[in-house]
């Protein structure tokens, strides 16, 4: 079992670099995400008040 060794590049060690793997067509900044969350919360609260 000790003879079965595998050499890996020292910099990566099996970790994947996601920024090179996949580029999404939809890119939102942090402010847009927070704005959408706040808008969703306001919508849900408004619907709960209206439909009770």
C-alpha positions as protocol buffer text, in pm:
chain_id: "A"
residue {
  index: 1
  type: UNK
  ca { x: 0 y: 0 z: 0 }
}
residue {
  index: 2
  type: UNK
  ca { x: 289 y: 240 z: 69 }
}
residue {
  index: 3
  type: UNK
  ca { x: 427 y: 186 z: -282 }
}
residue {
  index: 4
  type: UNK
  ca { x: 106 y: 318 z: -440 }
}
residue {
  index: 5
  type: UNK
  ca { x: 188 y: 691 z: -432 }
}
residue {
  index: 6
  type: UNK
  ca { x: 54 y: 969 z: -650 }
}
residue {
  index: 7
  type: UNK
  ca { x: 240 y: 1290 z: -724 }
}
residue {
  index: 8
  type: UNK
  ca { x: 37 y: 1609 z: -745 }
}
residue {
  index: 9
  type: UNK
  ca { x: 136 y: 1963 z: -832 }
}
residue {
  index: 10
  type: UNK
  ca { x: 241 y: 2135 z: -512 }
}
residue {
  index: 11
  type: UNK
  ca { x: 30 y: 2447 z: -571 }
}
residue {
  index: 12
  type: UNK
  ca { x: -310 y: 2287 z: -622 }
}
residue {
  index: 13
  type: UNK
  ca { x: -326 y: 1966 z: -418 }
}
residue {
  index: 14
  type: UNK
  ca { x: -650 y: 1851 z: -583 }
}
residue {
  index: 15
  type: UNK
  ca { x: -838 y: 2177 z: -535 }
}
residue {
  index: 16
  type: UNK
  ca { x: -1045 y: 2305 z: -825 }
}
residue {
  index: 17
  type: UNK
  ca { x: -1025 y: 2662 z: -947 }
}
residue {
  index: 18
  type: UNK
  ca { x: -1386 y: 2749 z: -1022 }
}
residue {
  index: 19
  type: UNK
  ca { x: -1321 y: 3086 z: -1184 }
}
residue {
  index: 20
  type: UNK
  ca { x: -1148 y: 2914 z: -1476 }
}
residue {
  index: 21
  type: UNK
  ca { x: -1397 y: 2628 z: -1495 }
}
residue {
  index: 22
  type: UNK
  ca { x: -1728 y: 2811 z: -1549 }
}
residue {
  index: 23
  type: UNK
  ca { x: -1824 y: 3162 z: -1649 }
}
residue {
  index: 24
  type: UNK
  ca { x: -2188 y: 3251 z: -1595 }
}
residue {
  index: 25
  type: UNK
  ca { x: -2378 y: 3477 z: -1833 }
}
residue {
  index: 26
  type: UNK
  ca { x: -2566 y: 3627 z: -1536 }
}
residue {
  index: 27
  type: UNK
  ca { x: -2339 y: 3836 z: -1317 }
}
residue {
  index: 28
  type: UNK
  ca { x: -2478 y: 4042 z: -1030 }
}
residue {
  index: 29
  type: UNK
  ca { x: -2287 y: 4263 z: -794 }
}
residue {
  index: 30
  type: UNK
  ca { x: -2331 y: 4239 z: -418 }
}
residue {
  index: 31
  type: UNK
  ca { x: -2550 y: 4549 z: -409 }
}
residue {
  index: 32
  type: UNK
  ca { x: -2790 y: 4404 z: -665 }
}
residue {
  index: 33
  type: UNK
  ca { x: -2820 y: 4080 z: -466 }
}
residue {
  index: 34
  type: UNK
  ca { x: -2895 y: 4269 z: -144 }
}
residue {
  index: 35
  type: UNK
  ca { x: -3149 y: 4484 z: -330 }
}
residue {
  index: 36
  type: UNK
  ca { x: -3327 y: 4176 z: -468 }
}
residue {
  index: 37
  type: UNK
  ca { x: -3340 y: 4019 z: -121 }
}
residue {
  index: 38
  type: UNK
  ca { x: -3487 y: 4336 z: 31 }
}
residue {
  index: 39
  type: UNK
  ca { x: -3742 y: 4363 z: -254 }
}
residue {
  index: 40
  type: UNK
  ca { x: -3844 y: 3999 z: -200 }
}
residue {
  index: 41
  type: UNK
  ca { x: -3888 y: 4056 z: 174 }
}
residue {
  index: 42
  type: UNK
  ca { x: -4102 y: 4365 z: 110 }
}
residue {
  index: 43
  type: UNK
  ca { x: -4311 y: 4173 z: -145 }
}
residue {
  index: 44
  type: UNK
  ca { x: -4371 y: 3882 z: 94 }
}
residue {
  index: 45
  type: UNK
  ca { x: -4460 y: 4109 z: 386 }
}
residue {
  index: 46
  type: UNK
  ca { x: -4693 y: 4313 z: 163 }
}
residue {
  index: 47
  type: UNK
  ca { x: -4871 y: 4002 z: 34 }
}
residue {
  index: 48
  type: UNK
  ca { x: -4911 y: 3868 z: 388 }
}
residue {
  index: 49
  type: UNK
  ca { x: -5065 y: 4197 z: 499 }
}
residue {
  index: 50
  type: UNK
  ca { x: -5294 y: 4216 z: 197 }
}
residue {
  index: 51
  type: UNK
  ca { x: -5411 y: 3852 z: 197 }
}
residue {
  index: 52
  type: UNK
  ca { x: -5385 y: 3816 z: 569 }
}
